[in-house]
Amino acid sequence: MLLGAEIRIPVRNTHVYAFAEHGNDLGSSKDVKGNPTEAYRRMGHGSSYGVGMKLGLVRAEYAVDQNTGTGAVFFRFGERY
């Protein structure tokens, strides 16, 4: 299951935005061959939030991982939703 929300605010010729998302395997990974949650030592769920700016087709984002409390900068291409 994956839930996500984003709010965009137009600024001049671009958009700035804030987002939040949450993912959960609903405990189903134990039924998958090799149990990927255990094999990769992941929690099976997690949340993140962040801010970003559209630069043409590129989305520059800063996101914070709630599981680890660390943040990172990402560059993505195209529309998310």
DSSP file (Angstrom, degrees, kcal/mol; ACC not computed):
  #  RESIDUE AA STRUCTURE BP1 BP2  ACC     N-H-->O    O-->H-N    N-H-->O    O-->H-N    TCO  KAPPA ALPHA  PHI   PSI    X-CA   Y-CA   Z-CA
    1    1 A M              0   0    0      0, 0.0    23,-2.4     0, 0.0     2,-0.4   0.000 360.0 360.0 360.0 136.4    0.0    0.0    0.0
    2    2 A L  E     -A   23   0A   0     21,-0.2     2,-0.4    23,-0.1    21,-0.2  -0.992 360.0-175.2-135.6 127.8    1.3    3.4   -0.9
    3    3 A L  E     +A   22   0A   0     19,-3.0    19,-2.8    -2,-0.4     2,-0.3  -0.963  11.3 168.8-119.7 138.5   -0.3    6.8    0.1
    4    4 A G  E     -A   21   0A   0     -2,-0.4     2,-0.3    17,-0.2    17,-0.2  -0.998  13.1-173.0-149.7 149.2    1.0   10.1   -1.1
    5    5 A A  E     -A   20   0A   0     15,-2.6    15,-2.1    -2,-0.3     2,-0.3  -0.992   4.1-176.3-141.4 147.2   -0.1   13.7   -1.1
    6    6 A E  E     -A   19   0A   0     -2,-0.3     2,-0.5    13,-0.2    13,-0.2  -0.997  10.7-159.6-145.0 138.5    1.4   16.8   -2.7
    7    7 A I  E     -A   18   0A   0     11,-2.5    11,-1.8    -2,-0.3     2,-0.4  -0.985  14.0-159.0-119.6 129.1    0.5   20.5   -2.7
    8    8 A R  E     -A   17   0A   0     -2,-0.5     9,-0.2     9,-0.2    -2,-0.0  -0.858   6.6-166.5-110.3 141.4    1.8   22.8   -5.4
    9    9 A I  E     -A   16   0A   0      7,-3.1     7,-2.3    -2,-0.4     2,-0.2  -0.984  23.0-128.6-125.4 119.4    2.1   26.5   -5.3
   10   10 A P  E     -A   15   0A   0      0, 0.0     2,-0.4     0, 0.0     5,-0.3  -0.491  27.8-179.8 -69.1 132.4    2.8   28.4   -8.6
   11   11 A V  E >   -A   14   0A   0      3,-2.5     3,-2.2    -2,-0.2     2,-0.2  -0.949  57.7 -55.6-135.6 112.2    5.7   30.8   -8.3
   12   12 A R  T 3  S-     0   0    0     -2,-0.4     0, 0.0     1,-0.3     0, 0.0  -0.364 121.9 -15.7  53.3-118.2    6.6   32.8  -11.4
   13   13 A N  T 3  S+     0   0    0     -2,-0.2    -1,-0.3    -3,-0.1     2,-0.2   0.165 133.4  42.7-101.1  19.2    7.1   30.3  -14.3
   14   14 A T  E <  S-A   11   0A   0     -3,-2.2    -3,-2.5    41,-0.1     2,-0.4  -0.711  76.7-110.5-142.8-169.0    7.4   27.2  -12.1
   15   15 A H  E     -A   10   0A   0     39,-0.3    39,-2.6    -5,-0.3     2,-0.3  -0.985  11.3-158.4-132.6 144.9    6.0   25.5   -9.0
   16   16 A V  E     -AB   9  53A   0     -7,-2.3    -7,-3.1    -2,-0.4     2,-0.3  -0.892  25.5-178.6-111.0 154.0    7.2   24.8   -5.5
   17   17 A Y  E     -AB   8  52A   0     35,-2.3    35,-2.4    -2,-0.3     2,-0.3  -0.977  25.7-147.0-151.6 161.0    5.6   22.0   -3.6
   18   18 A A  E     -AB   7  51A   0    -11,-1.8   -11,-2.5    -2,-0.3     2,-0.3  -0.959  24.6-176.6-126.1 147.6    5.5   20.0   -0.4
   19   19 A F  E     -AB   6  50A   0     31,-2.3    31,-2.1    -2,-0.3     2,-0.3  -0.963  16.5-168.7-144.8 160.0    4.8   16.3   -0.1
   20   20 A A  E     +AB   5  49A   0    -15,-2.1   -15,-2.6    -2,-0.3     2,-0.3  -0.984  13.7 177.4-145.3 145.3    4.2   13.5    2.3
   21   21 A E  E     -AB   4  48A   0     27,-2.6    27,-2.3    -2,-0.3     2,-0.3  -0.992  12.1-165.5-149.9 155.2    4.0    9.7    1.6
   22   22 A H  E     -AB   3  47A   0    -19,-2.8   -19,-3.0    -2,-0.3     2,-0.3  -0.996   5.7-170.2-143.0 135.9    3.7    6.5    3.5
   23   23 A G  E     +AB   2  46A   0     23,-2.9    23,-2.4    -2,-0.3     2,-0.3  -0.955   6.1 175.5-126.6 147.7    4.3    2.9    2.3
   24   24 A N  E     - B   0  45A   0    -23,-2.4    21,-0.2    -2,-0.3    20,-0.1  -0.977  28.7-151.9-151.6 134.1    3.4   -0.4    4.0
   25   25 A D    >   -     0   0    0     19,-3.1     3,-2.3    -2,-0.3    20,-0.1   0.455  38.4-132.9 -85.4   0.9    3.8   -4.0    2.9
   26   26 A L  T 3   -     0   0    0     18,-0.4    19,-0.1     1,-0.3    18,-0.0   0.746  61.7 -66.9  55.1  27.6    0.8   -4.9    5.2
   27   27 A G  T >  S+     0   0    0     17,-0.3     3,-0.7     1,-0.1    -1,-0.3   0.574 108.3 122.4  75.1   9.2    2.8   -7.9    6.5
   28   28 A S  G X   +     0   0    0     -3,-2.3     3,-1.7     1,-0.2     4,-0.4   0.623  47.3  83.4 -80.9 -12.5    2.7   -9.6    3.1
   29   29 A S  G >  S+     0   0    0      1,-0.3     3,-1.2     2,-0.2     6,-0.3   0.790  80.5  65.1 -65.5 -25.5    6.5   -9.9    2.6
   30   30 A K  G <  S+     0   0    0     -3,-0.7    -1,-0.3     1,-0.2    -2,-0.1   0.741 100.0  53.6 -67.0 -20.4    6.6  -13.1    4.7
   31   31 A D  G <  S+     0   0    0     -3,-1.7     2,-0.4    -4,-0.2    -1,-0.2   0.535  91.6  90.9 -89.4  -7.9    4.5  -14.8    2.0
   32   32 A V  S X  S-     0   0    0     -3,-1.2     3,-2.7    -4,-0.4     2,-0.0  -0.714  94.4 -97.6 -90.0 137.6    6.9  -13.8   -0.8
   33   33 A K  T 3  S+     0   0    0     -2,-0.4    -1,-0.1     1,-0.3    -2,-0.1  -0.310 112.2  14.6 -54.9 125.1    9.7  -16.2   -1.6
   34   34 A G  T 3  S-     0   0    0      1,-0.2     5,-0.4    -4,-0.1    -1,-0.3   0.365 104.7-113.5  89.9  -4.5   12.8  -15.1    0.2
   35   35 A N    X>  -     0   0    0     -3,-2.7     4,-2.7    -6,-0.3     3,-0.6   0.913  30.8-158.3  38.8  78.4   10.9  -12.7    2.5
   36   36 A P  H 3> S+     0   0    0      0, 0.0     4,-2.5     0, 0.0     6,-0.2   0.801  85.4  59.8 -58.9 -31.4   12.4   -9.4    1.1
   37   37 A T  H 34>S+     0   0    0      1,-0.2     5,-2.6     2,-0.2     4,-0.2   0.934 114.4  35.7 -62.3 -44.2   11.7   -7.4    4.3
   38   38 A E  H X45S+     0   0    0     -3,-0.6     3,-0.8     3,-0.2    -1,-0.2   0.900 116.2  54.2 -74.0 -41.6   13.8   -9.8    6.4
   39   39 A A  H 3<5S+     0   0    0     -4,-2.7    -2,-0.2    -5,-0.4    -1,-0.2   0.886 117.7  35.6 -61.9 -39.7   16.4  -10.4    3.7
   40   40 A Y  T 3<5S-     0   0    0     -4,-2.5    -1,-0.3    -5,-0.2    -2,-0.2   0.356 109.2-123.2 -96.1   5.8   17.1   -6.6    3.2
   41   41 A R  T < 5 +     0   0    0     -3,-0.8     2,-0.2    -4,-0.2    -3,-0.2   0.912  58.9 149.5  52.7  50.4   16.6   -5.9    6.9
   42   42 A R      < -     0   0    0     -5,-2.6    -1,-0.2    -6,-0.2    -2,-0.1  -0.683  55.3-123.5-107.4 164.4   13.8   -3.4    6.3
   43   43 A M        -     0   0    0      2,-0.3     3,-0.1    -2,-0.2    -6,-0.1   0.705  36.9-123.6 -82.0 -21.4   10.8   -2.5    8.5
   44   44 A G  S    S+     0   0    0      1,-0.1   -19,-3.1    -7,-0.1   -18,-0.4   0.425  87.4  51.7  88.3  -1.5    8.1   -3.2    6.0
   45   45 A H  E     +B   24   0A   0    -21,-0.2     2,-0.3   -20,-0.1    -2,-0.3  -0.980  59.5 157.6-157.9 159.1    6.7    0.3    6.4
   46   46 A G  E     -B   23   0A   0    -23,-2.4   -23,-2.9    -2,-0.3     2,-0.3  -0.951  20.7-145.2-178.2 160.3    7.9    3.8    6.3
   47   47 A S  E     -B   22   0A   0     -2,-0.3    19,-2.9   -25,-0.2    20,-0.5  -0.932  13.6-180.0-133.6 155.6    7.1    7.5    5.8
   48   48 A S  E     -BC  21  65A   0    -27,-2.3   -27,-2.6    -2,-0.3     2,-0.3  -0.976   3.9-172.9-149.7 161.5    8.8   10.5    4.3
   49   49 A Y  E     +BC  20  64A   0     15,-1.5    15,-3.1    -2,-0.3     2,-0.3  -0.961  18.0 137.8-148.5 162.8    8.1   14.2    3.7
   50   50 A G  E     -BC  19  63A   0    -31,-2.1   -31,-2.3    -2,-0.3     2,-0.3  -0.991  37.6-103.9 179.4-173.0    9.8   17.0    1.9
   51   51 A V  E     +BC  18  62A   0     11,-1.9    11,-2.9    -2,-0.3     2,-0.3  -0.914  32.2 170.1-133.9 159.3    9.8   20.0   -0.4
   52   52 A G  E     -BC  17  61A   0    -35,-2.4   -35,-2.3    -2,-0.3     2,-0.3  -0.961  22.6-136.0-160.2 177.1   10.8   20.6   -4.0
   53   53 A M  E     -BC  16  60A   0      7,-2.2     7,-2.6    -2,-0.3     2,-0.4  -0.996  22.2-124.9-144.8 138.1   10.8   22.8   -7.0
   54   54 A K  E     - C   0  59A   0    -39,-2.6     2,-0.4    -2,-0.3   -39,-0.3  -0.717  22.1-177.2 -83.5 130.6   10.1   22.2  -10.7
   55   55 A L  E >   - C   0  58A   0      3,-3.7     3,-1.6    -2,-0.4     2,-0.5  -0.743  65.1 -66.4-125.2  80.2   12.9   23.2  -13.0
   56   56 A G  T 3  S-     0   0    0     -2,-0.4    -1,-0.1     1,-0.3     0, 0.0  -0.641 117.6 -15.5  71.0-123.9   11.5   22.4  -16.4
   57   57 A L  T 3  S+     0   0    0     -2,-0.5    21,-2.7    -3,-0.1     2,-0.4   0.513 124.3  90.2 -86.9  -5.7   11.1   18.6  -16.6
   58   58 A V  E <   -CD  55  77A   0     -3,-1.6    -3,-3.7    19,-0.2     2,-0.6  -0.739  62.3-154.6 -96.5 138.4   13.3   18.1  -13.6
   59   59 A R  E     -CD  54  76A   0     17,-3.3    17,-2.5    -2,-0.4     2,-0.6  -0.957   6.5-159.0-109.8 115.9   12.0   18.0  -10.0
   60   60 A A  E     +CD  53  75A   0     -7,-2.6    -7,-2.2    -2,-0.6     2,-0.3  -0.861  23.3 177.8 -94.5 122.5   14.6   19.0   -7.4
   61   61 A E  E     -CD  52  74A   0     13,-2.9    13,-2.8    -2,-0.6     2,-0.5  -0.925  31.6-157.5-130.5 149.6   13.6   17.6   -4.0
   62   62 A Y  E     -CD  51  73A   0    -11,-2.9   -11,-1.9    -2,-0.3     2,-0.3  -0.993  27.8-178.4-119.6 121.0   14.8   17.4   -0.4
   63   63 A A  E     -CD  50  72A   0      9,-2.4     9,-2.2    -2,-0.5     2,-0.5  -0.917  19.4-147.9-124.4 147.1   13.1   14.5    1.4
   64   64 A V  E     -CD  49  71A   0    -15,-3.1   -15,-1.5    -2,-0.3     2,-0.6  -0.963  13.5-141.0-115.0 126.6   13.4   13.2    5.0
   65   65 A D  E  >> -CD  48  70A   0      5,-3.0     4,-2.7    -2,-0.5     5,-0.5  -0.777   6.6-156.8 -85.9 118.2   13.1    9.5    5.7
   66   66 A Q  T  45S+     0   0    0    -19,-2.9    -1,-0.1    -2,-0.6   -18,-0.1   0.799  88.5  59.0 -68.4 -28.8   11.1    9.1    8.9
   67   67 A N  T  45S+     0   0    0    -20,-0.5    -1,-0.2     1,-0.2   -19,-0.1   0.910 123.6  19.6 -66.7 -41.3   12.5    5.6    9.7
   68   68 A T  T  45S-     0   0    0      2,-0.2    -2,-0.2    -3,-0.1    -1,-0.2   0.644  94.6-130.8-104.0 -17.9   16.1    6.8    9.8
   69   69 A G  T  <5 +     0   0    0     -4,-2.7     2,-0.3     1,-0.3    -3,-0.2   0.638  64.9 128.7  75.6  13.6   15.6   10.6   10.4
   70   70 A T  E   < -D   65   0A   0     -5,-0.5    -5,-3.0     2,-0.0     2,-0.3  -0.718  45.2-148.7-103.5 154.6   18.0   11.4    7.5
   71   71 A G  E     -D   64   0A   0     -2,-0.3     2,-0.3    -7,-0.2    -7,-0.2  -0.813  13.7-179.0-118.6 160.2   17.5   13.7    4.6
   72   72 A A  E     -D   63   0A   0     -9,-2.2    -9,-2.4    -2,-0.3     2,-0.4  -0.990  26.7-118.1-154.5 156.6   18.7   13.7    1.0
   73   73 A V  E     -D   62   0A   0     -2,-0.3     2,-0.3   -11,-0.2   -11,-0.2  -0.829  32.6-172.5 -98.0 136.4   18.5   15.7   -2.2
   74   74 A F  E     -D   61   0A   0    -13,-2.8   -13,-2.9    -2,-0.4     2,-0.5  -0.946  18.0-155.2-128.4 149.3   17.0   14.0   -5.3
   75   75 A F  E     +D   60   0A   0     -2,-0.3     2,-0.3   -15,-0.2   -15,-0.2  -0.987  23.9 176.8-122.5 118.8   16.6   15.0   -8.9
   76   76 A R  E     -D   59   0A   0    -17,-2.5   -17,-3.3    -2,-0.5     2,-0.4  -0.824  21.3-131.4-121.8 159.1   13.7   13.3  -10.7
   77   77 A F  E     +D   58   0A   0     -2,-0.3   -19,-0.2   -19,-0.2   -20,-0.1  -0.901  60.8   0.1-114.5 140.4   12.3   13.6  -14.2
   78   78 A G  S    S-     0   0    0    -21,-2.7     2,-0.2    -2,-0.4    -2,-0.1  -0.167  96.7 -37.4  85.2-176.2    8.7   14.2  -15.3
   79   79 A E        -     0   0    0      1,-0.1    -2,-0.1     2,-0.0   -20,-0.0  -0.579  39.1-153.0 -85.7 146.2    5.5   14.5  -13.3
   80   80 A R              0   0    0     -2,-0.2    -1,-0.1     1,-0.1    -3,-0.0   0.886 360.0 360.0 -85.5 -42.6    4.9   12.5  -10.2
   81   81 A Y              0   0    0      0, 0.0    -1,-0.1     0, 0.0    -2,-0.0   0.385 360.0 360.0-111.6 360.0    1.1   12.4  -10.3
